[in-house]
Amino acid sequence: MKVAVLADIHGNLSALETVLEHLDSWKPDRVVVAGDIINRGPRPRECLEIVQKKQKEADWHAVRGNHEDYVLTHTDPNLQRSKPEIDIDQNCLWTFQQLNSQVTDLEQMPFQVAFSDPEGQEVRIVHASMRGNREGIYLETPEARLRQLIEPPPALLGVGHTHRPLVRTIDNTLVVNVGAVGLPFDGDIRSAYAQLTWQKGRWHVRIIRLNYDRVRAERDYFATGFIPDAGDLARIMLVEFYQARSHIHKWMWNYQDAVLDGSLSLSESVQAYLTSLSI
């Protein structure tokens, strides 16, 4: 039994197509996409369409990530936000506009996908953890906290969200964070996904790293209008792509409150953050 789990595509079409080519050669029995197909990247519609097409043709499944939820907030006709909140959320609005009528498809994506291994034990895939699609699992997550994040414990739990691959065992549960297809945050610019192979009564895990056409991916940030139409934070998201490091959360910790209370504009805060990185 061979299962591929991929996550956090984030609209990176070039990376997704490279992973698909690799899957075609490996030929898994099942593929699960663990959320965040869209948002924070330049080709959300194309990436979503590919996953949807695969779900119709083969044993493919997809769960909803926090970025699908973010985009879905724009379906609320009564949504009211301040000007700073609108500016901060411009990337999400841009993605919403790119998807158009396909946005409603996001509502049908489940929180989890579960199936049984050949011995009848549960394999479960969610985006971040069992505590929600924003509470992630890290290498440094304490064991007591990890037990809470996987409850009820399956034989294998596959997750994404952190953009940092890992393999951990806690009690009788194998926990696999599959990393990110389109936007890794572990300093390795290559695309990542996980191969799960059932052999001799247990799961064997390989985290696959793949080079892809990053020149084409970079060009998409500009050709699609993501830069500048997705707002000032899109400039930081592009740095995340270049460096394979998380920056939006660091910006939030340092500047978001000042932007929300009006003491600093979003543009000024982004420029200050990029200057602090010497960019």
Residue frames as qw, qx, qy, qz and C-alpha x, y, z in Angstrom:
[[0.000, 0.889, 0.459, 0.000, 0.00, 0.00, 0.00],
 [0.440, 0.024, 0.038, 0.897, 1.41, 3.37, -1.04],
 [0.046, -0.891, -0.448, 0.052, -0.03, 6.70, 0.03],
 [0.397, 0.266, -0.005, 0.878, 1.20, 10.18, -0.90],
 [0.209, -0.841, -0.440, 0.235, 0.37, 13.13, 1.31],
 [0.392, 0.258, 0.087, 0.879, 1.03, 16.69, 0.17],
 [0.196, -0.816, -0.473, 0.266, 0.10, 20.03, 1.68],
 [0.197, -0.808, 0.011, 0.556, 0.55, 23.78, 1.54],
 [0.594, 0.407, 0.454, 0.525, 0.64, 24.28, -2.21],
 [0.132, -0.730, -0.168, 0.649, -0.29, 27.95, -1.76],
 [0.490, 0.828, 0.123, -0.244, -0.92, 28.65, -5.41],
 [0.147, -0.649, 0.640, 0.384, 2.55, 27.57, -6.58],
 [0.864, 0.396, 0.039, -0.310, 1.64, 25.92, -9.87],
 [0.488, 0.630, -0.603, 0.027, 5.19, 25.15, -10.96],
 [0.175, -0.379, 0.837, -0.355, 5.92, 23.28, -7.72],
 [0.739, 0.100, 0.474, -0.467, 2.62, 21.38, -7.86],
 [0.805, 0.503, -0.195, -0.246, 3.20, 20.22, -11.43],
 [0.291, 0.561, -0.761, 0.149, 6.65, 18.93, -10.49],
 [0.418, -0.186, 0.773, -0.439, 5.19, 16.94, -7.60],
 [0.820, 0.304, 0.197, -0.442, 2.53, 15.53, -9.94],
 [0.632, 0.568, -0.517, -0.100, 5.23, 14.31, -12.32],
 [0.015, 0.417, -0.851, 0.318, 6.98, 12.59, -9.42],
 [0.625, 0.025, 0.583, -0.519, 3.72, 10.98, -8.31],
 [0.799, 0.437, -0.160, -0.381, 3.12, 9.69, -11.82],
 [0.501, 0.478, -0.717, 0.080, 6.38, 7.76, -11.61],
 [0.128, -0.254, 0.824, -0.490, 5.87, 6.54, -8.03],
 [0.522, -0.201, -0.650, -0.515, 2.22, 5.54, -8.65],
 [0.171, -0.088, 0.725, -0.661, 0.65, 5.73, -5.17],
 [0.088, -0.405, -0.904, -0.102, -2.59, 3.92, -4.43],
 [0.167, -0.861, -0.480, 0.014, -4.00, 7.02, -2.77],
 [0.339, 0.277, -0.098, 0.894, -3.17, 10.73, -2.59],
 [0.273, -0.808, -0.497, 0.160, -4.34, 13.09, 0.15],
 [0.262, 0.529, -0.035, 0.807, -3.90, 16.86, -0.05],
 [0.450, -0.490, -0.598, 0.445, -3.72, 18.16, 3.51],
 [0.080, -0.900, -0.367, 0.223, -5.04, 21.67, 2.94],
 [0.127, -0.797, 0.162, 0.568, -3.88, 25.13, 1.90],
 [0.643, 0.383, 0.517, 0.415, -4.10, 24.56, -1.83],
 [0.229, 0.788, 0.286, 0.495, -4.75, 28.25, -2.28],
 [0.264, -0.960, -0.049, -0.074, -3.85, 31.73, -1.01],
 [0.485, -0.749, 0.340, 0.298, -0.46, 33.33, -0.29],
 [0.460, -0.190, 0.672, 0.549, 0.59, 32.51, -3.85],
 [0.180, 0.400, -0.271, -0.857, -0.05, 33.54, -7.45],
 [0.402, 0.073, -0.720, -0.561, -1.91, 30.63, -9.11],
 [0.399, -0.033, 0.728, -0.557, -4.72, 29.60, -6.73],
 [0.757, 0.318, 0.078, -0.565, -7.36, 28.86, -9.37],
 [0.629, 0.458, -0.604, -0.173, -5.10, 26.65, -11.46],
 [0.079, 0.290, -0.893, 0.334, -3.90, 24.69, -8.42],
 [0.537, 0.085, 0.573, -0.614, -7.42, 24.14, -7.13],
 [0.765, 0.394, -0.160, -0.484, -8.60, 23.01, -10.56],
 [0.438, 0.416, -0.796, -0.005, -5.78, 20.44, -10.77],
 [0.146, -0.118, 0.865, -0.465, -6.66, 18.95, -7.39],
 [0.643, 0.247, 0.337, -0.642, -10.36, 18.87, -8.25],
 [0.688, 0.444, -0.444, -0.365, -9.62, 17.15, -11.58],
 [0.257, 0.328, -0.893, 0.171, -7.49, 14.54, -9.83],
 [0.391, -0.008, 0.701, -0.596, -10.28, 13.86, -7.33],
 [0.759, 0.342, 0.066, -0.550, -12.59, 12.98, -10.21],
 [0.664, 0.504, -0.525, -0.173, -10.07, 10.77, -12.01],
 [0.582, 0.203, -0.732, 0.292, -8.29, 8.86, -9.23],
 [0.643, -0.574, -0.484, 0.151, -8.22, 8.06, -5.51],
 [0.280, 0.291, -0.208, 0.891, -7.43, 11.63, -4.49],
 [0.369, -0.762, -0.528, 0.067, -8.81, 13.40, -1.43],
 [0.261, 0.426, -0.161, 0.851, -8.38, 16.91, 0.00],
 [0.367, -0.652, -0.567, 0.345, -9.02, 18.45, 3.39],
 [0.066, 0.915, 0.161, 0.365, -9.60, 22.11, 4.15],
 [0.589, -0.038, -0.314, 0.743, -6.78, 24.23, 5.55],
 [0.173, -0.663, -0.352, 0.638, -6.79, 27.54, 7.34],
 [0.048, -0.291, 0.329, 0.897, -6.20, 29.42, 4.09],
 [0.133, -0.379, -0.786, -0.470, -9.30, 27.92, 2.53],
 [0.251, -0.690, -0.618, 0.281, -11.14, 29.18, 5.61],
 [0.192, -0.474, -0.016, 0.859, -9.62, 32.64, 5.27],
 [0.042, -0.013, -0.568, -0.822, -10.82, 32.92, 1.68],
 [0.203, -0.495, -0.823, -0.189, -14.27, 31.66, 2.63],
 [0.145, -0.539, -0.456, 0.693, -14.76, 34.60, 4.98],
 [0.059, 0.250, -0.262, -0.930, -15.28, 36.74, 1.89],
 [0.179, -0.332, -0.820, -0.430, -18.48, 34.86, 1.05],
 [0.168, -0.581, -0.652, 0.457, -20.15, 36.57, 4.02],
 [0.164, 0.679, 0.370, 0.613, -22.24, 39.47, 2.61],
 [0.396, -0.890, -0.168, -0.150, -22.32, 41.07, 6.06],
 [0.770, -0.124, -0.132, 0.612, -18.56, 41.06, 6.51],
 [0.007, -0.977, -0.024, -0.213, -17.46, 44.39, 7.96],
 [0.782, -0.190, -0.089, 0.587, -13.84, 45.38, 8.52],
 [0.148, -0.884, 0.044, 0.441, -11.89, 48.54, 9.17],
 [0.521, 0.813, -0.250, -0.071, -9.67, 50.03, 6.47],
 [0.096, -0.651, 0.752, -0.038, -6.48, 48.60, 8.08],
 [0.667, -0.033, 0.728, -0.156, -8.09, 45.15, 8.30],
 [0.749, 0.619, 0.174, -0.157, -9.09, 45.34, 4.63],
 [0.297, 0.820, -0.486, -0.045, -5.53, 46.30, 3.66],
 [0.348, -0.457, 0.812, -0.103, -4.05, 43.43, 5.68],
 [0.671, 0.175, 0.703, -0.160, -6.50, 40.98, 4.12],
 [0.456, 0.656, -0.242, -0.551, -5.97, 42.13, 0.52],
 [0.066, 0.350, -0.905, -0.234, -4.12, 38.94, -0.41],
 [0.297, 0.229, 0.897, -0.235, -7.15, 36.90, 0.68],
 [0.465, 0.651, 0.258, -0.542, -9.53, 39.11, -1.28],
 [0.272, 0.592, -0.587, -0.481, -7.30, 38.79, -4.35],
 [0.066, -0.099, 0.990, 0.075, -7.46, 34.98, -4.06],
 [0.384, 0.451, 0.675, -0.440, -11.23, 35.12, -3.58],
 [0.439, 0.690, -0.066, -0.572, -11.55, 37.14, -6.78],
 [0.153, 0.449, -0.805, -0.356, -9.32, 34.74, -8.72],
 [0.179, 0.079, 0.976, -0.091, -11.45, 31.74, -7.71],
 [0.411, -0.050, -0.309, -0.856, -14.75, 33.41, -8.55],
 [0.802, -0.182, -0.153, -0.549, -17.55, 30.80, -8.49],
 [0.734, 0.117, -0.650, 0.160, -15.15, 28.06, -7.38],
 [0.095, -0.424, 0.553, -0.711, -15.03, 29.57, -3.89],
 [0.776, -0.226, 0.124, -0.576, -18.15, 27.63, -2.93],
 [0.858, 0.166, -0.487, 0.013, -16.26, 24.38, -3.65],
 [0.224, 0.419, -0.662, 0.580, -14.07, 25.12, -0.63],
 [0.575, -0.317, 0.310, -0.687, -17.06, 24.71, 1.67],
 [0.947, 0.021, -0.171, -0.272, -17.34, 21.04, 0.68],
 [0.527, 0.433, -0.662, 0.311, -13.79, 20.17, 1.76],
 [0.779, -0.527, -0.336, -0.049, -13.81, 18.10, 4.99],
 [0.354, -0.851, 0.361, -0.145, -11.77, 18.72, 8.13],
 [0.396, -0.473, 0.785, 0.055, -10.17, 15.27, 7.92],
 [0.780, 0.283, -0.456, -0.322, -9.73, 12.21, 5.75],
 [0.489, -0.425, 0.727, -0.227, -9.43, 8.80, 7.42],
 [0.839, 0.239, -0.406, -0.274, -8.91, 5.26, 6.16],
 [0.848, -0.427, 0.309, -0.057, -7.58, 1.94, 7.46],
 [0.083, 0.616, -0.761, -0.184, -4.17, 0.38, 6.94],
 [0.620, 0.127, -0.724, -0.274, -3.97, -3.33, 5.97],
 [0.304, -0.089, -0.861, 0.398, -4.24, -4.31, 9.67],
 [0.266, -0.702, -0.628, -0.205, -7.35, -2.20, 10.22],
 [0.392, -0.517, -0.291, 0.703, -5.68, 0.61, 12.13],
 [0.225, 0.918, 0.317, -0.083, -6.68, 4.20, 11.45],
 [0.462, 0.031, 0.182, 0.868, -4.69, 6.54, 9.24],
 [0.031, 0.881, 0.438, -0.179, -5.93, 10.11, 9.60],
 [0.431, 0.203, 0.171, 0.862, -4.99, 13.23, 7.63],
 [0.069, -0.907, -0.373, 0.184, -5.82, 16.77, 8.81],
 [0.387, 0.838, -0.058, 0.380, -4.33, 20.14, 7.97],
 [0.029, 0.719, -0.467, 0.514, -2.70, 21.17, 11.25],
 [0.052, 0.114, -0.901, 0.416, -3.87, 18.97, 14.16],
 [0.251, -0.485, -0.830, -0.113, -7.00, 17.59, 15.77],
 [0.182, -0.575, -0.440, 0.666, -7.32, 20.86, 17.72],
 [0.323, 0.860, 0.200, -0.342, -8.02, 22.82, 14.55],
 [0.765, 0.481, 0.188, 0.384, -6.43, 23.86, 11.28],
 [0.164, 0.886, -0.206, 0.382, -4.31, 26.60, 12.89],
 [0.594, -0.670, 0.425, -0.128, -2.72, 24.67, 15.78],
 [0.712, 0.533, -0.454, -0.054, 0.32, 23.05, 14.22],
 [0.922, -0.339, 0.126, 0.140, 2.73, 20.29, 15.15],
 [0.266, 0.857, -0.429, 0.102, 6.44, 21.13, 15.30],
 [0.709, 0.220, -0.596, 0.304, 9.60, 19.21, 16.05],
 [0.154, 0.244, -0.572, 0.768, 9.83, 21.12, 19.34],
 [0.626, -0.412, -0.178, -0.637, 6.19, 20.52, 20.39],
 [0.247, -0.369, 0.787, -0.427, 6.33, 19.01, 23.91],
 [0.188, -0.075, -0.968, -0.148, 5.04, 15.45, 24.24],
 [0.111, 0.431, 0.724, -0.527, 2.19, 16.42, 26.57],
 [0.335, 0.538, -0.015, -0.773, 1.01, 19.01, 24.07],
 [0.250, 0.256, -0.784, -0.507, 1.49, 16.60, 21.16],
 [0.017, 0.236, 0.963, -0.128, -0.82, 14.09, 22.81],
 [0.259, 0.573, 0.441, -0.640, -3.51, 16.76, 22.95],
 [0.279, 0.541, -0.341, -0.717, -2.99, 17.67, 19.29],
 [0.268, 0.165, -0.870, -0.380, -3.50, 14.10, 18.04],
 [0.243, 0.160, 0.837, -0.463, -6.41, 13.12, 20.30],
 [0.896, -0.252, 0.348, -0.111, -8.02, 10.68, 19.65],
 [0.174, -0.622, 0.679, 0.348, -4.75, 9.01, 18.63],
 [0.889, 0.385, -0.087, -0.233, -4.72, 7.08, 15.32],
 [0.898, -0.111, 0.218, 0.365, -1.97, 4.71, 14.22],
 [0.480, 0.065, 0.251, 0.838, -0.71, 7.41, 11.84],
 [0.100, 0.885, 0.329, -0.315, -1.51, 11.10, 11.69],
 [0.525, 0.232, 0.308, 0.759, -0.47, 13.13, 8.65],
 [0.047, -0.891, -0.292, 0.346, -0.43, 16.93, 8.82],
 [0.514, 0.503, 0.118, 0.684, 0.93, 20.04, 7.13],
 [0.231, -0.931, -0.276, -0.063, 0.42, 23.71, 8.10],
 [0.502, -0.760, 0.150, 0.385, 3.86, 24.49, 9.57],
 [0.591, 0.777, -0.218, -0.020, 5.63, 24.10, 6.19],
 [0.048, -0.660, 0.735, -0.150, 8.34, 22.15, 8.04],
 [0.837, 0.028, -0.504, -0.210, 8.56, 18.37, 7.52],
 [0.225, -0.480, 0.748, -0.399, 9.07, 16.00, 10.45],
 [0.753, -0.116, -0.616, -0.200, 8.52, 12.42, 11.53],
 [0.193, -0.410, 0.640, -0.621, 7.79, 11.74, 15.21],
 [0.567, -0.257, -0.774, -0.118, 6.48, 8.82, 17.23],
 [0.284, -0.343, 0.442, -0.779, 4.40, 9.47, 20.32],
 [0.677, -0.051, 0.603, -0.420, 3.14, 6.43, 22.24],
 [0.591, 0.160, 0.769, 0.182, 1.62, 4.23, 19.49],
 [0.452, 0.836, 0.279, -0.137, 1.09, 7.02, 16.92],
 [0.564, 0.011, 0.329, 0.758, 3.37, 7.89, 14.03],
 [0.137, 0.886, 0.230, -0.379, 3.10, 11.62, 13.32],
 [0.568, 0.145, 0.421, 0.692, 4.20, 12.88, 9.91],
 [0.161, 0.830, 0.088, -0.527, 4.34, 16.54, 8.96],
 [0.770, 0.382, 0.419, 0.292, 4.67, 16.42, 5.19],
 [0.339, -0.294, 0.216, 0.867, 6.16, 19.89, 4.69],
 [0.361, 0.711, 0.183, -0.575, 5.07, 22.23, 1.92],
 [0.688, 0.433, 0.470, 0.344, 4.75, 21.75, -1.82],
 [0.362, 0.781, 0.248, 0.444, 4.76, 25.43, -2.68],
 [0.056, -0.846, 0.184, -0.497, 6.17, 27.42, 0.22],
 [0.796, -0.189, -0.461, 0.344, 8.65, 25.59, 2.51],
 [0.241, -0.909, 0.118, -0.318, 9.70, 27.34, 5.72],
 [0.867, -0.435, 0.125, 0.207, 12.65, 25.17, 6.73],
 [0.182, -0.774, 0.426, 0.432, 15.25, 27.01, 4.65],
 [0.403, -0.041, 0.817, 0.410, 15.16, 24.40, 1.87],
 [0.352, 0.376, -0.149, -0.844, 13.68, 25.93, -1.28],
 [0.200, 0.036, -0.897, -0.391, 12.77, 22.55, -2.76],
 [0.692, -0.217, -0.194, -0.661, 9.20, 21.32, -2.82],
 [0.090, -0.214, 0.913, -0.335, 8.27, 18.67, -0.23],
 [0.789, -0.153, -0.152, -0.576, 5.75, 15.88, 0.12],
 [0.437, -0.380, 0.778, -0.245, 5.56, 12.54, 1.98],
 [0.659, 0.143, -0.662, -0.327, 5.54, 8.97, 0.69],
 [0.592, -0.314, 0.590, -0.450, 3.95, 6.49, 3.09],
 [0.611, 0.253, -0.700, -0.269, 4.59, 2.84, 2.26],
 [0.804, -0.343, 0.316, -0.368, 3.12, -0.11, 4.15],
 [0.642, 0.408, -0.649, 0.027, 5.73, -2.88, 4.37],
 [0.523, 0.034, -0.783, 0.334, 6.10, -5.83, 6.74],
 [0.428, -0.607, -0.656, 0.131, 3.34, -4.69, 9.04],
 [0.279, -0.697, -0.231, 0.618, 4.27, -1.06, 9.50],
 [0.371, 0.916, 0.148, 0.040, 4.46, 2.32, 7.77],
 [0.634, -0.156, 0.159, 0.741, 7.70, 3.54, 6.27],
 [0.133, 0.945, 0.219, -0.205, 7.96, 7.29, 5.63],
 [0.572, 0.049, 0.233, 0.785, 10.06, 9.22, 3.13],
 [0.099, 0.863, 0.157, -0.471, 10.00, 12.99, 2.88],
 [0.657, 0.374, 0.399, 0.518, 10.66, 13.75, -0.78],
 [0.071, -0.775, 0.029, 0.628, 12.35, 17.01, -1.78],
 [0.627, 0.472, 0.502, 0.364, 12.16, 18.14, -5.40],
 [0.161, -0.341, 0.204, 0.904, 13.75, 20.93, -7.38],
 [0.394, 0.686, 0.610, 0.042, 11.30, 22.73, -9.65],
 [0.379, 0.482, 0.254, 0.748, 11.24, 25.67, -12.05],
 [0.285, -0.651, -0.406, 0.574, 11.53, 28.54, -9.59],
 [0.118, -0.138, 0.283, 0.942, 12.18, 31.07, -12.35],
 [0.234, -0.381, -0.678, -0.583, 8.74, 30.30, -13.73],
 [0.398, -0.618, -0.646, 0.204, 7.24, 30.37, -10.22],
 [0.275, -0.438, -0.147, 0.843, 8.80, 33.76, -9.53],
 [0.016, -0.077, -0.468, -0.880, 7.51, 35.10, -12.84],
 [0.266, -0.535, -0.763, -0.246, 3.98, 34.05, -11.84],
 [0.288, -0.566, -0.471, 0.613, 4.06, 36.42, -8.87],
 [0.018, -0.419, 0.119, 0.900, 4.24, 39.32, -11.32],
 [0.104, -0.054, -0.728, -0.676, 2.47, 37.99, -14.43],
 [0.215, -0.512, -0.829, -0.066, -0.73, 37.20, -12.53],
 [0.165, -0.699, -0.091, -0.690, -0.90, 40.59, -10.83],
 [0.724, -0.500, -0.424, 0.215, -0.23, 39.12, -7.40],
 [0.420, -0.468, -0.034, 0.777, 2.47, 41.78, -7.13],
 [0.039, 0.151, -0.515, 0.843, 1.14, 44.46, -6.62],
 [0.490, -0.335, -0.354, -0.723, -2.61, 43.73, -6.66],
 [0.705, -0.359, -0.610, 0.041, -2.61, 41.38, -3.65],
 [0.436, -0.889, -0.069, -0.121, -1.57, 44.23, -1.34],
 [0.039, 0.837, -0.500, 0.216, 1.56, 45.31, 0.48],
 [0.699, -0.414, 0.568, -0.136, 1.93, 42.04, 2.40],
 [0.915, 0.396, 0.074, 0.014, 2.43, 40.27, -0.93],
 [0.338, 0.793, -0.457, 0.221, 5.94, 41.76, -0.94],
 [0.403, -0.524, 0.693, -0.288, 6.74, 39.86, 2.27],
 [0.901, 0.108, 0.373, -0.192, 5.16, 36.70, 0.85],
 [0.722, 0.650, -0.227, 0.076, 7.53, 36.95, -2.09],
 [0.001, -0.695, 0.657, -0.291, 10.46, 37.10, 0.35],
 [0.748, -0.216, 0.558, -0.288, 9.09, 33.95, 1.99],
 [0.901, 0.425, 0.077, -0.048, 9.23, 32.30, -1.43],
 [0.439, 0.760, -0.435, 0.202, 12.81, 33.48, -2.02],
 [0.066, -0.594, 0.690, -0.409, 14.15, 32.45, 1.39],
 [0.678, -0.176, -0.706, -0.109, 11.97, 29.43, 2.29],
 [0.243, -0.106, -0.641, 0.720, 11.42, 31.09, 5.67],
 [0.152, -0.760, -0.630, -0.045, 8.31, 32.33, 7.47],
 [0.251, 0.102, -0.106, 0.957, 8.02, 36.12, 7.64],
 [0.318, -0.552, -0.388, -0.666, 4.34, 37.06, 7.78],
 [0.666, -0.602, -0.434, 0.069, 4.03, 35.91, 11.39],
 [0.551, -0.214, -0.183, 0.785, 7.12, 37.90, 12.34],
 [0.005, 0.341, 0.215, 0.915, 5.60, 40.96, 10.69],
 [0.510, -0.612, -0.479, -0.368, 2.41, 40.34, 12.67],
 [0.671, -0.472, -0.391, 0.417, 4.25, 40.13, 16.00],
 [0.448, -0.188, -0.046, 0.873, 6.12, 43.38, 15.35],
 [0.004, -0.025, 0.231, 0.973, 3.76, 45.59, 13.34],
 [0.162, -0.461, -0.782, -0.387, 0.16, 44.40, 13.10],
 [0.252, -0.687, -0.563, 0.385, -1.09, 46.15, 16.24],
 [0.166, -0.460, 0.062, 0.870, 0.42, 49.45, 15.10],
 [0.057, -0.101, -0.646, -0.755, -1.28, 49.12, 11.71],
 [0.237, -0.548, -0.790, -0.137, -4.63, 48.25, 13.26],
 [0.252, -0.722, -0.424, 0.485, -4.58, 51.19, 15.66],
 [0.360, 0.889, 0.226, 0.171, -3.64, 53.56, 12.83],
 [0.373, -0.840, 0.231, 0.319, -0.26, 54.64, 14.16],
 [0.231, -0.419, 0.707, 0.521, 1.46, 53.10, 11.13],
 [0.721, 0.408, -0.158, -0.537, 0.25, 52.42, 7.60],
 [0.953, 0.024, 0.299, 0.033, 0.51, 48.93, 6.19],
 [0.681, 0.668, -0.110, 0.279, 2.89, 50.16, 3.50],
 [0.051, -0.817, 0.452, -0.355, 5.14, 51.81, 6.10],
 [0.750, -0.424, 0.470, -0.190, 5.14, 48.69, 8.25],
 [0.941, 0.267, 0.166, 0.124, 6.08, 46.44, 5.34],
 [0.476, 0.768, -0.249, 0.349, 8.89, 48.75, 4.30],
 [0.336, -0.732, 0.491, -0.331, 10.17, 48.86, 7.89],
 [0.898, -0.191, 0.389, -0.077, 10.09, 45.07, 8.12],
 [0.852, 0.466, 0.044, 0.236, 11.88, 44.58, 4.81],
 [0.182, 0.843, -0.352, 0.362, 14.47, 47.17, 5.82],
 [0.607, -0.593, 0.478, -0.225, 15.10, 45.23, 9.01],
 [0.926, 0.053, 0.356, 0.113, 15.93, 42.26, 6.79],
 [0.229, -0.566, 0.458, 0.646, 18.23, 44.48, 4.70],
 [0.442, 0.372, 0.744, 0.336, 16.04, 43.93, 1.64]]
